[in-house]
Amino acid sequence: MASFADVDDLRRAADADHASQLEWVWTTLGQFPEEIRETAVLVLAQQLSHGEVASILGVKESTISWRMHELRKNLKQRADEER
């Protein structure tokens, strides 16, 4: 049976890993064009829908979906290259 200390150590390790992943995402996001960064912040950080973001930015909802697709594709590619 795991002790509280064991569980706490696992939680801290998971938190540190998560923080490292978030730092990588934000650093890498800075390398994208402004429209992709702006879209990502509104969708991911502000948790707005693609429709809401489209309205805010004055573009079609399909444009927001495309930008998010490109972001995910490029982040995955960069992560794979760094492995």
N, C-alpha and C positions, 0 to 999 in steps of 0.2 A: 504494500500500500504506500502511495506517495505521501510524503509529509508536506506540510504547508510550505516549508522552505523550498522543496523541490518544485512544487507548483509555481511558487513565486519566481523562482529562477527561470522557469520555462516562459512565464508571462513576460518577464523583463527581456529575455532573449528575443521573443516574438515582437515586443514593442521596439526594440533596437533595430531589428531587421526591417520592420515596417517603416520606421523613421528614415532609415537608409534608402529604402525604395522610394519614398516620397521625395527625399532630397534629390535623388537621381532624376525622377520625373520632372520636378520643377527646374532643375539645372538644364536638362535636355530640352524642355519646353522653351526655354529662352533662346534656343537656336532656330526656332521655327519663325515663319513670317508672322507679323503682327496680327493679321486676321485669324490665323489658326490659334495663336495664343489667346486672343480675346475671346474667341469662341470656346476654347477649352476652359477658361476660367469661369465663364458664365454657365456652361453645362456641368462641369465637374465640381468646381468649388462652390458655386452658387446654387447648384442642383436645379437649374431651370430646364424646362423641356426644350426640345429643338424648336417647337413652334414659338415659344416665348422668346428664345434667343433670336430667332429670325425676325420677329417683330421689333425687338430692341435694335438690332443691327440694320434693319431695313433691307433684308435679303429674303430669298425664298427658303422655306423649311428644308427643301432638298439640298440647298447649299450648305446648311448647317450639318445635315447628315453626311454629306460628302466630306466636309472639313474634318468631322470627327472620325470618319472612316480613314482618311489619310493620316490623321494624327496617330490613331491606334496602329495602323500598318507600319508607319515609320518608327514609332516607339518600339514595336516588336522587332523590327529589323535591326535597330540600333542595339537593343538588348542582346539579340542573338549574336551580333558582331563582337560584343564585349565579353562574351563567354569564352 
